[in-house]
Amino acid sequence: MNYFTFGVDTVQIIMNIRNELYASIGYLKKHNDSNEKTYKCTPILIASRQLDPNFSINMFAYIMPTTLILDDDTYEPLKPLQFLPYNKASNFYVQIGKNTGYTVHPEEISAEHFVLWMTKMNYLNTLNSPDVIDKMNQIMIRAANHF
């Protein structure tokens, strides 16, 4: 069996590509609230209430997707924790696009867009947010030049 060995430079290039792809969908980017204040945020799931078997035992009845506000310099969550709901982040859907209903985790959002990049690149006009896939395509073209 053949295995690939990657050097430190290759690993760094791959990490940079990942960071560019995350940034292209707004992960760890600044989002504006309805008052045009800008925050650095990351998507997160939080529990909206304590478990109550009389209410529901379905976990989806309790989780709420939102964004966690991060410190501009350290990328650490602010203390105390502060959240910016998707519906208050005026540019959230502009950044992640409307090609998929999945909005919870940046890796999954990227994965959904990657599938669309692979299958719909020649049919961008059929997508709700073709610019998101086009940005991904530009990142992948630049990345291919490193190898």
MDAnalysis code that builds the backbone (N, CA, C; Angstrom):
import MDAnalysis as mda
import numpy as np

u = mda.Universe.empty(441, n_residues=147, atom_resindex=np.repeat(np.arange(147), 3), trajectory=True)
u.add_TopologyAttr("name", ["N", "CA", "C"] * 147)
u.add_TopologyAttr("resid", np.arange(1, 148))
u.add_TopologyAttr("resname", ["MET", "ASN", "TYR", "PHE", "THR", "PHE", "GLY", "VAL", "ASP", "THR", "VAL", "GLN", "ILE", "ILE", "MET", "ASN", "ILE", "ARG", "ASN", "GLU", "LEU", "TYR", "ALA", "SER", "ILE", "GLY", "TYR", "LEU", "LYS", "LYS", "HIS", "ASN", "ASP", "SER", "ASN", "GLU", "LYS", "THR", "TYR", "LYS", "CYS", "THR", "PRO", "ILE", "LEU", "ILE", "ALA", "SER", "ARG", "GLN", "LEU", "ASP", "PRO", "ASN", "PHE", "SER", "ILE", "ASN", "MET", "PHE", "ALA", "TYR", "ILE", "MET", "PRO", "THR", "THR", "LEU", "ILE", "LEU", "ASP", "ASP", "ASP", "THR", "TYR", "GLU", "PRO", "LEU", "LYS", "PRO", "LEU", "GLN", "PHE", "LEU", "PRO", "TYR", "ASN", "LYS", "ALA", "SER", "ASN", "PHE", "TYR", "VAL", "GLN", "ILE", "GLY", "LYS", "ASN", "THR", "GLY", "TYR", "THR", "VAL", "HIS", "PRO", "GLU", "GLU", "ILE", "SER", "ALA", "GLU", "HIS", "PHE", "VAL", "LEU", "TRP", "MET", "THR", "LYS", "MET", "ASN", "TYR", "LEU", "ASN", "THR", "LEU", "ASN", "SER", "PRO", "ASP", "VAL", "ILE", "ASP", "LYS", "MET", "ASN", "GLN", "ILE", "MET", "ILE", "ARG", "ALA", "ALA", "ASN", "HIS", "PHE"])
u.atoms.positions = np.array([
    [0.837, -1.165, 0.000],
    [0.000, 0.000, 0.000],
    [0.889, 1.238, 0.000],
    [0.522, 2.225, -0.780],
    [1.275, 3.473, -0.861],
    [0.671, 4.509, 0.085],
    [1.522, 5.234, 0.768],
    [1.088, 6.304, 1.645],
    [1.754, 7.595, 1.189],
    [1.023, 8.694, 1.381],
    [1.585, 9.995, 1.074],
    [2.229, 10.561, 2.330],
    [3.363, 11.171, 2.172],
    [4.028, 11.848, 3.269],
    [4.003, 13.338, 2.956],
    [3.495, 14.108, 3.899],
    [3.406, 15.542, 3.704],
    [4.421, 16.239, 4.582],
    [5.134, 17.185, 4.013],
    [6.061, 17.994, 4.788],
    [5.339, 19.121, 5.491],
    [6.042, 19.832, 6.333],
    [5.469, 20.943, 7.089],
    [4.895, 21.995, 6.155],
    [5.598, 22.295, 5.058],
    [5.113, 23.307, 4.116],
    [3.785, 22.882, 3.499],
    [3.646, 21.620, 3.151],
    [2.408, 21.124, 2.553],
    [1.261, 21.215, 3.545],
    [1.516, 20.837, 4.779],
    [0.484, 20.920, 5.808],
    [0.059, 22.371, 5.997],
    [1.003, 23.291, 5.998],
    [0.676, 24.708, 6.150],
    [-0.161, 25.198, 4.971],
    [0.174, 24.775, 3.772],
    [-0.608, 25.156, 2.586],
    [-2.038, 24.647, 2.726],
    [-2.191, 23.389, 3.153],
    [-3.525, 22.811, 3.320],
    [-4.308, 23.580, 4.383],
    [-3.669, 23.932, 5.487],
    [-4.336, 24.702, 6.536],
    [-4.745, 26.087, 6.026],
    [-3.899, 26.692, 5.216],
    [-4.243, 27.989, 4.634],
    [-5.437, 27.885, 3.695],
    [-5.492, 26.805, 2.919],
    [-6.637, 26.588, 2.022],
    [-7.906, 26.451, 2.855],
    [-7.829, 25.627, 3.915],
    [-8.985, 25.455, 4.789],
    [-9.431, 26.797, 5.363],
    [-8.488, 27.596, 5.838],
    [-8.827, 28.894, 6.416],
    [-9.469, 29.810, 5.377],
    [-8.961, 29.781, 4.161],
    [-9.559, 30.591, 3.092],
    [-10.976, 30.137, 2.790],
    [-11.190, 28.816, 2.749],
    [-12.533, 28.296, 2.487],
    [-13.482, 28.682, 3.616],
    [-13.025, 28.564, 4.868],
    [-13.853, 28.987, 5.998],
    [-14.176, 30.474, 5.886],
    [-13.168, 31.274, 5.614],
    [-13.380, 32.715, 5.521],
    [-14.347, 33.065, 4.398],
    [-14.330, 32.280, 3.328],
    [-15.207, 32.580, 2.188],
    [-16.684, 32.435, 2.538],
    [-16.998, 31.663, 3.587],
    [-18.393, 31.537, 4.013],
    [-18.659, 32.296, 5.315],
    [-17.712, 33.109, 5.728],
    [-17.943, 33.960, 6.883],
    [-17.550, 33.365, 8.211],
    [-16.914, 32.206, 8.236],
    [-16.488, 31.631, 9.504],
    [-15.370, 32.481, 10.076],
    [-15.528, 32.863, 11.309],
    [-14.590, 33.755, 11.996],
    [-14.448, 35.090, 11.271],
    [-15.529, 35.487, 10.636],
    [-15.562, 36.791, 9.987],
    [-16.493, 37.688, 10.780],
    [-16.473, 38.926, 10.455],
    [-17.328, 39.864, 11.151],
    [-18.717, 39.863, 10.516],
    [-19.715, 39.877, 11.375],
    [-21.107, 39.962, 10.953],
    [-21.694, 41.240, 11.529],
    [-22.555, 41.860, 10.780],
    [-23.189, 43.095, 11.225],
    [-24.525, 42.778, 11.869],
    [-24.832, 43.460, 12.984],
    [-26.163, 43.306, 13.546],
    [-27.082, 44.315, 12.878],
    [-28.344, 44.352, 13.303],
    [-29.317, 45.236, 12.655],
    [-28.997, 46.708, 12.862],
    [-28.121, 47.036, 13.812],
    [-27.696, 48.417, 14.025],
    [-26.378, 48.727, 13.315],
    [-25.922, 47.804, 12.477],
    [-24.683, 47.938, 11.707],
    [-23.435, 47.867, 12.573],
    [-23.560, 47.421, 13.831],
    [-22.373, 47.154, 14.639],
    [-21.771, 45.857, 14.120],
    [-20.452, 45.782, 14.057],
    [-19.768, 44.630, 13.481],
    [-19.154, 43.770, 14.574],
    [-19.355, 42.439, 14.442],
    [-18.822, 41.470, 15.391],
    [-18.076, 40.372, 14.647],
    [-17.052, 39.830, 15.287],
    [-16.407, 38.618, 14.788],
    [-17.152, 37.463, 15.452],
    [-17.682, 36.530, 14.645],
    [-18.539, 35.470, 15.165],
    [-18.191, 34.118, 14.560],
    [-18.685, 33.082, 15.218],
    [-18.614, 31.732, 14.683],
    [-19.946, 31.043, 14.952],
    [-20.433, 30.233, 14.014],
    [-21.682, 29.504, 14.260],
    [-21.527, 28.532, 15.426],
    [-22.608, 28.343, 16.165],
    [-22.598, 27.452, 17.321],
    [-24.032, 26.982, 17.589],
    [-24.154, 25.831, 18.222],
    [-25.450, 25.345, 18.694],
    [-25.507, 25.534, 20.201],
    [-26.624, 26.042, 20.702],
    [-26.796, 26.155, 22.143],
    [-28.126, 25.516, 22.532],
    [-28.231, 25.130, 23.785],
    [-29.491, 24.604, 24.302],
    [-30.402, 25.784, 24.620],
    [-31.622, 25.722, 24.138],
    [-32.557, 26.823, 24.361],
    [-33.312, 26.683, 25.676],
    [-33.256, 25.480, 26.276],
    [-33.917, 25.235, 27.553],
    [-33.379, 23.956, 28.162],
    [-33.642, 23.726, 29.430],
    [-33.220, 22.488, 30.063],
    [-34.110, 21.346, 29.595],
    [-33.543, 20.142, 29.640],
    [-34.289, 18.952, 29.256],
    [-35.516, 18.791, 30.140],
    [-36.651, 18.649, 29.498],
    [-37.916, 18.406, 30.183],
    [-38.634, 17.309, 29.423],
    [-38.611, 16.071, 29.939],
    [-39.229, 14.960, 29.227],
    [-40.725, 15.176, 28.975],
    [-41.363, 16.035, 29.787],
    [-42.777, 16.333, 29.539],
    [-42.949, 17.244, 28.323],
    [-41.894, 17.986, 28.019],
    [-41.916, 18.863, 26.838],
    [-41.560, 18.056, 25.599],
    [-40.381, 17.402, 25.631],
    [-39.934, 16.601, 24.490],
    [-38.656, 15.868, 24.881],
    [-38.450, 14.711, 24.257],
    [-37.171, 14.017, 24.407],
    [-36.359, 14.108, 23.126],
    [-36.860, 14.829, 22.140],
    [-36.171, 15.047, 20.869],
    [-35.178, 16.196, 21.044],
    [-33.882, 15.917, 20.804],
    [-32.865, 16.952, 21.018],
    [-33.096, 18.178, 20.147],
    [-33.708, 18.018, 18.977],
    [-33.916, 19.158, 18.086],
    [-34.950, 20.136, 18.636],
    [-35.704, 19.712, 19.637],
    [-36.643, 20.627, 20.286],
    [-35.916, 21.587, 21.222],
    [-34.651, 21.313, 21.501],
    [-33.896, 22.089, 22.474],
    [-32.746, 22.899, 21.891],
    [-32.241, 22.508, 20.755],
    [-31.066, 23.209, 20.238],
    [-31.454, 24.413, 19.396],
    [-30.598, 25.407, 19.458],
    [-30.827, 26.622, 18.698],
    [-29.517, 27.040, 18.036],
    [-29.507, 27.153, 16.712],
    [-28.302, 27.658, 16.053],
    [-28.210, 29.173, 16.227],
    [-27.016, 29.641, 16.466],
    [-26.763, 31.070, 16.620],
    [-25.290, 31.308, 16.311],
    [-24.827, 32.513, 16.484],
    [-23.395, 32.768, 16.365],
    [-22.874, 33.241, 17.712],
    [-21.673, 32.810, 18.028],
    [-20.978, 33.182, 19.249],
    [-20.050, 34.344, 18.909],
    [-20.153, 35.427, 19.658],
    [-19.319, 36.599, 19.391],
    [-17.934, 36.365, 19.982],
    [-16.915, 36.642, 19.168],
    [-15.524, 36.409, 19.543],
    [-14.769, 37.724, 19.706],
    [-13.704, 37.671, 20.480],
    [-12.811, 38.814, 20.619],
    [-12.131, 39.084, 19.270],
    [-12.061, 40.329, 18.884],
    [-11.484, 40.685, 17.581],
    [-10.034, 40.275, 17.431],
    [-9.280, 40.245, 18.518],
    [-7.852, 39.954, 18.428],
    [-7.503, 38.501, 18.719],
    [-8.141, 37.924, 19.730],
    [-7.754, 36.578, 20.170],
    [-8.619, 35.465, 19.582],
    [-9.763, 35.813, 19.023],
    [-10.738, 34.835, 18.526],
    [-11.343, 34.002, 19.654],
    [-11.114, 34.377, 20.897],
    [-11.706, 33.680, 22.040],
    [-13.114, 34.233, 22.266],
    [-14.032, 33.398, 22.794],
    [-15.378, 33.910, 23.108],
    [-15.300, 35.034, 24.132],
    [-16.156, 36.027, 23.949],
    [-16.216, 37.117, 24.917],
    [-16.725, 36.575, 26.245],
    [-16.305, 37.201, 27.334],
    [-16.779, 36.843, 28.675],
    [-17.547, 38.026, 29.222],
    [-18.774, 37.858, 29.685],
    [-19.583, 36.652, 29.591],
    [-19.945, 36.367, 28.128],
    [-20.345, 35.132, 27.873],
    [-20.682, 34.733, 26.506],
    [-21.756, 35.642, 25.935],
    [-21.555, 36.002, 24.659],
    [-22.522, 36.834, 23.951],
    [-22.820, 36.174, 22.615],
    [-24.081, 36.250, 22.212],
    [-24.520, 35.600, 20.991],
    [-25.155, 36.617, 20.055],
    [-25.031, 36.358, 18.771],
    [-25.697, 37.162, 17.750],
    [-26.533, 36.202, 16.913],
    [-27.858, 36.183, 17.127],
    [-28.709, 35.259, 16.368],
    [-28.619, 35.516, 14.865],
    [-28.808, 34.447, 14.102],
    [-28.736, 34.564, 12.641],
    [-29.645, 35.682, 12.133],
    [-30.844, 35.763, 12.675],
    [-31.783, 36.764, 12.153],
    [-31.399, 38.189, 12.532],
    [-30.419, 38.361, 13.414],
    [-29.906, 39.697, 13.757],
    [-28.591, 39.998, 13.042],
    [-27.993, 39.001, 12.439],
    [-26.744, 39.177, 11.695],
    [-27.117, 39.493, 10.245],
    [-27.091, 40.753, 9.914],
    [-27.636, 41.189, 8.628],
    [-26.928, 40.588, 7.419],
    [-25.661, 40.209, 7.554],
    [-24.928, 39.691, 6.402],
    [-24.598, 38.205, 6.512],
    [-25.196, 37.499, 7.480],
    [-24.861, 36.090, 7.690],
    [-25.169, 35.255, 6.452],
    [-26.379, 35.360, 5.932],
    [-26.750, 34.533, 4.778],
    [-26.088, 35.010, 3.489],
    [-25.699, 36.280, 3.439],
    [-24.933, 36.754, 2.284],
    [-23.597, 36.024, 2.254],
    [-22.975, 35.842, 3.428],
    [-21.662, 35.215, 3.488],
    [-21.720, 33.707, 3.286],
    [-22.677, 33.011, 3.926],
    [-22.702, 31.550, 3.779],
    [-23.511, 31.104, 2.573],
    [-24.267, 32.019, 1.991],
    [-25.073, 31.682, 0.825],
    [-26.380, 31.024, 1.212],
    [-27.208, 30.805, 0.198],
    [-28.509, 30.164, 0.395],
    [-28.621, 28.927, -0.483],
    [-27.477, 28.283, -0.718],
    [-27.469, 27.077, -1.548],
    [-27.868, 25.844, -0.756],
    [-27.774, 25.907, 0.550],
    [-28.055, 24.773, 1.410],
    [-28.813, 25.254, 2.637],
    [-29.610, 24.378, 3.201],
    [-30.317, 24.710, 4.425],
    [-29.467, 24.490, 5.649],
    [-28.275, 23.914, 5.466],
    [-27.409, 23.620, 6.590],
    [-26.621, 24.865, 6.953],
    [-26.816, 25.355, 8.177],
    [-26.181, 26.606, 8.584],
    [-25.485, 26.505, 9.932],
    [-25.272, 25.292, 10.440],
    [-24.856, 25.126, 11.821],
    [-23.351, 25.100, 12.024],
    [-22.622, 24.384, 11.198],
    [-21.194, 24.195, 11.454],
    [-20.404, 24.516, 10.193],
    [-19.308, 25.287, 10.320],
    [-18.562, 25.713, 9.137],
    [-18.027, 24.568, 8.285],
    [-17.606, 23.462, 8.914],
    [-17.102, 22.342, 8.104],
    [-18.221, 21.721, 7.281],
    [-19.403, 21.618, 7.860],
    [-20.535, 21.046, 7.125],
    [-21.040, 22.004, 6.053],
    [-21.050, 23.292, 6.358],
    [-21.429, 24.282, 5.351],
    [-20.449, 24.202, 4.186],
    [-19.155, 24.137, 4.512],
    [-18.133, 24.013, 3.468],
    [-18.299, 22.717, 2.687],
    [-18.598, 21.624, 3.385],
    [-18.774, 20.330, 2.716],
    [-19.947, 20.374, 1.750],
    [-21.044, 20.977, 2.173],
    [-22.215, 21.099, 1.283],
    [-21.840, 21.911, 0.033],
    [-21.102, 22.997, 0.240],
    [-20.683, 23.812, -0.904],
    [-19.662, 23.077, -1.766],
    [-18.817, 22.279, -1.146],
    [-17.851, 21.495, -1.912],
    [-18.580, 20.534, -2.857],
    [-19.619, 19.876, -2.370],
    [-20.412, 18.975, -3.224],
    [-21.009, 19.759, -4.387],
    [-21.535, 20.926, -4.102],
    [-22.102, 21.754, -5.178],
    [-21.013, 22.210, -6.147],
    [-19.829, 22.524, -5.617],
    [-18.718, 22.916, -6.489],
    [-18.381, 21.770, -7.438],
    [-18.360, 20.549, -6.916],
    [-18.022, 19.383, -7.735],
    [-19.111, 19.052, -8.744],
    [-20.368, 19.256, -8.370],
    [-21.472, 18.793, -9.220],
    [-22.154, 19.884, -10.025],
    [-22.045, 21.124, -9.605],
    [-22.800, 22.205, -10.247],
    [-21.944, 23.328, -10.806],
    [-20.634, 23.176, -10.808],
    [-19.766, 24.270, -11.243],
    [-20.153, 24.786, -12.623],
    [-20.584, 23.903, -13.501],
    [-20.982, 24.327, -14.849],
    [-22.433, 24.788, -14.909],
    [-23.109, 24.773, -13.767],
    [-24.523, 25.153, -13.710],
    [-24.773, 26.163, -12.602],
    [-23.858, 27.103, -12.437],
    [-23.971, 28.067, -11.354],
    [-25.280, 28.843, -11.389],
    [-25.815, 29.063, -12.574],
    [-27.044, 29.844, -12.681],
    [-28.244, 29.128, -12.065],
    [-28.100, 27.843, -11.723],
    [-29.196, 27.107, -11.088],
    [-29.160, 27.231, -9.567],
    [-28.130, 27.857, -9.011],
    [-27.976, 27.960, -7.563],
    [-28.516, 29.285, -7.041],
    [-28.936, 29.275, -5.781],
    [-29.428, 30.504, -5.148],
    [-28.312, 31.510, -4.886],
    [-27.118, 31.009, -4.580],
    [-25.974, 31.876, -4.273],
    [-24.748, 31.406, -5.052],
    [-24.752, 31.617, -6.368],
    [-23.631, 31.115, -7.181],
    [-22.297, 31.745, -6.817],
    [-22.306, 32.957, -6.263],
    [-21.054, 33.627, -5.912],
    [-20.279, 32.864, -4.843],
    [-20.974, 32.161, -3.951],
    [-20.291, 31.380, -2.916],
    [-19.476, 30.259, -3.559],
    [-20.069, 29.591, -4.539],
    [-19.378, 28.498, -5.229],
    [-18.266, 29.058, -6.107],
    [-18.500, 30.212, -6.703],
    [-17.461, 30.829, -7.523],
    [-16.251, 31.220, -6.671],
    [-16.497, 31.750, -5.447],
    [-15.385, 32.062, -4.537],
    [-14.604, 30.804, -4.196],
    [-15.336, 29.723, -3.930],
    [-14.681, 28.452, -3.620],
    [-13.829, 28.011, -4.807],
    [-14.355, 28.157, -5.997],
    [-13.623, 27.775, -7.207],
    [-12.325, 28.573, -7.330],
    [-12.372, 29.863, -7.069],
    [-11.165, 30.699, -7.150],
    [-10.123, 30.259, -6.123],
    [-10.574, 29.911, -4.922],
    [-9.658, 29.431, -3.881],
    [-9.020, 28.121, -4.325],
    [-9.815, 27.228, -4.891],
    [-9.291, 25.928, -5.318],
    [-8.309, 26.078, -6.481],
    [-8.569, 27.017, -7.369],
    [-7.642, 27.268, -8.487],
    [-6.301, 27.759, -7.936],
    [-6.351, 28.723, -6.995],
    [-5.102, 29.206, -6.385],
    [-4.381, 28.069, -5.657],
    [-5.143, 27.235, -4.969],
    [-4.553, 26.119, -4.222],
    [-3.867, 25.135, -5.159],
    [-4.481, 24.881, -6.296],
    [-3.909, 23.917, -7.255],
    [-2.544, 24.394, -7.746],
    [-2.328, 25.678, -7.764],
    [-1.047, 26.211, -8.208],
    [0.093, 25.942, -7.230],
    [-0.242, 25.540, -5.994],
    [0.781, 25.225, -4.993],
    [1.310, 23.807, -5.116],
    [0.602, 22.977, -5.887],
    [0.986, 21.560, -5.964],
    [1.437, 21.175, -7.351],
])
